[in-house]
Amino acid sequence: MDTTIQIDKKTRDRLKELKIHPRESYDKVVQRLLALRTDEGELSVETIRDIEKSLEDIKSGRTLSMHEVKQRLKIK
């Protein structure tokens, strides 16, 4: 059963930033956040900030392929 909830526009914007891909539903974003909270215990503010920064990096294409990582670390 679907239901509607009211959230502040700023909250919605923050949830939008946490989407892995543009078509991911807000429900999936909230489920991931709840799983993190439930599975790992309470996240520190620093950890949440790091996760948000990492998601921004991914969305902006600031990633490395496995091949690039191996080259940088000089691993075969």
Secondary structure, DSSP 4 states (H G I P E B T S, - for coil): --------HHHHHHHHHT-SSTT--HHHHHHHHHHHHHHH-PPPHHHHHHHHHHHHHHHTT----HHHHHHHHT--
